[in-house]
């Protein structure tokens, strides 16, 4: 039986995941650029998706084997099927912030991250977020079992 991403999207997003203790954490800094602010002179909400991606990319550099190219070269894709963002305080042009990306282990064939974006100068939380990525074959078929490269990555980094 083949399952495609479009067929399971609704089922995955209906289930709310519980926050757990992160097993691996990565942080990266950024400065808000002019192109990221809106007419109210604060970061447009859609840019937070890019900040989360910056966090995932930094995580992949800090914990090699789970970066986008690593997944792709292993014969899989890992599309995001759920993203939640809670906005707490706006960022403005020139602000510096830190994205903390926390890997949340689970037994299912998916990658879960939680994020905190904080002001670099005082640590104030700007936003919290979470994402869920599933594994698919290049044709879009959903992988129901953890890929071997992912199990090897977990073992390498002492996850479960």
C-alpha positions as CSV (number, residue, x, y, z in Angstrom):
1,X,0.0,0.0,0.0
2,X,1.4,3.4,-1.0
3,X,0.7,6.4,1.2
4,X,1.4,9.8,-0.2
5,X,2.2,13.0,1.7
6,X,-1.0,14.7,0.6
7,X,-3.0,11.8,2.0
8,X,-1.5,11.8,5.5
9,X,-1.1,15.6,6.0
10,X,-4.4,16.0,7.7
11,X,-3.9,13.0,10.0
12,X,-0.5,14.2,11.1
13,X,-1.5,17.7,11.8
14,X,-4.6,16.7,13.9
15,X,-2.4,15.0,16.5
16,X,-0.8,17.5,18.8
17,X,2.6,16.4,20.0
18,X,3.6,16.7,23.6
19,X,6.7,18.8,24.6
20,X,9.4,16.5,25.9
21,X,12.9,16.9,27.1
22,X,15.2,17.7,24.2
23,X,18.1,15.4,23.6
24,X,20.3,17.6,21.3
25,X,20.3,21.4,21.1
26,X,21.9,23.8,18.7
27,X,22.0,27.7,18.6
28,X,22.7,30.2,15.9
29,X,22.5,34.0,15.8
30,X,21.0,36.3,13.2
31,X,20.4,40.1,12.6
32,X,17.1,41.3,11.2
33,X,17.5,42.6,7.7
34,X,15.6,45.4,6.0
35,X,13.9,42.9,3.6
36,X,12.4,41.0,6.6
37,X,10.3,43.9,8.0
38,X,6.9,44.9,7.1
39,X,5.1,48.3,6.9
40,X,4.8,48.3,10.7
41,X,8.6,48.1,10.9
42,X,8.6,44.7,12.5
43,X,9.5,41.3,11.2
44,X,6.8,40.0,8.9
45,X,5.3,36.8,10.5
46,X,6.1,34.7,7.4
47,X,9.8,35.2,7.9
48,X,9.8,33.2,11.0
49,X,9.5,30.1,8.9
50,X,12.9,31.1,7.3
51,X,14.4,31.6,10.8
52,X,13.3,28.1,11.8
53,X,14.9,26.8,8.7
54,X,18.1,28.6,9.6
55,X,17.9,26.9,13.0
56,X,17.5,23.4,11.3
57,X,20.4,24.1,9.0
58,X,22.6,25.1,11.9
59,X,21.5,22.0,13.8
60,X,22.5,19.9,10.8
61,X,26.0,21.5,10.8
62,X,26.4,20.9,14.6
63,X,25.1,17.3,14.4
64,X,26.3,16.0,10.9
65,X,24.2,13.4,9.2
66,X,20.8,15.0,9.5
67,X,21.2,18.0,7.2
68,X,19.1,18.4,4.1
69,X,21.8,17.2,1.8
70,X,22.5,14.2,4.1
71,X,18.8,13.2,3.9
72,X,18.7,13.8,0.1
73,X,21.9,11.8,-0.5
74,X,20.4,8.9,1.6
75,X,17.6,8.7,-0.9
76,X,14.9,10.4,1.1
77,X,13.1,13.7,1.4
78,X,11.9,15.2,4.7
79,X,9.0,17.7,4.1
80,X,7.5,19.7,6.9
81,X,3.9,18.5,7.6
82,X,3.3,20.6,10.7
83,X,4.6,23.9,11.9
84,X,3.4,25.9,14.9
85,X,4.6,29.3,15.9
86,X,3.6,31.4,18.9
87,X,4.6,35.0,18.7
88,X,5.4,36.8,21.9
89,X,7.3,40.0,21.1
90,X,8.2,41.6,17.7
91,X,11.7,41.8,16.3
92,X,12.6,45.0,14.4
93,X,15.2,46.0,11.8
94,X,18.7,45.6,13.2
95,X,17.7,43.4,16.2
96,X,20.0,40.5,16.9
97,X,18.4,37.2,18.0
98,X,19.3,33.7,18.8
99,X,17.5,30.6,17.5
100,X,17.7,27.6,19.8
101,X,16.8,24.4,17.9
102,X,16.0,21.4,20.1
103,X,15.7,17.9,18.6
104,X,12.8,15.9,20.2
105,X,13.3,12.2,19.9
106,X,10.3,9.9,19.1
107,X,10.0,6.4,17.9
108,X,8.0,7.2,14.8
109,X,9.6,7.8,11.4
110,X,9.7,11.6,11.7
111,X,11.9,14.4,12.8
112,X,10.6,16.7,15.5
113,X,12.1,20.0,16.5
114,X,11.1,22.7,19.0
115,X,12.5,26.2,18.8
116,X,13.0,29.3,21.0
117,X,13.9,32.6,19.4
118,X,15.3,35.1,21.9
119,X,16.7,38.6,21.7
120,X,20.5,38.4,21.8
121,X,20.9,41.4,24.1
122,X,18.5,40.4,27.0
123,X,17.3,36.9,26.3
124,X,13.6,37.9,26.0
125,X,11.6,35.2,24.2
126,X,10.4,36.5,20.9
127,X,8.7,33.3,19.6
128,X,8.4,29.6,20.3
129,X,7.7,27.1,17.6
130,X,7.7,23.4,16.6
131,X,8.0,21.5,13.4
132,X,7.4,17.9,12.3
133,X,9.0,16.4,9.2
134,X,8.3,13.0,7.8
135,X,10.4,10.9,5.5
136,X,9.3,10.3,1.9
137,X,10.8,8.4,-1.0
138,X,11.7,10.6,-4.0
139,X,8.3,9.9,-5.6
140,X,6.5,11.2,-2.5
141,X,5.6,7.9,-0.8
142,X,5.5,8.1,2.9
143,X,8.1,6.0,4.8
144,X,6.4,4.3,7.7
145,X,9.7,2.9,9.1
146,X,12.7,4.9,10.2
147,X,15.3,4.9,7.4
148,X,18.6,3.1,8.2
149,X,20.6,6.4,7.9
150,X,18.4,8.0,10.5
151,X,18.8,5.1,13.0
152,X,22.6,5.3,12.4
153,X,22.5,9.1,13.1
154,X,20.5,8.5,16.3
155,X,23.0,5.9,17.4
156,X,26.0,8.2,16.5
157,X,24.6,11.0,18.7
158,X,23.5,8.8,21.6
159,X,19.8,9.3,21.0
160,X,18.0,6.4,22.6
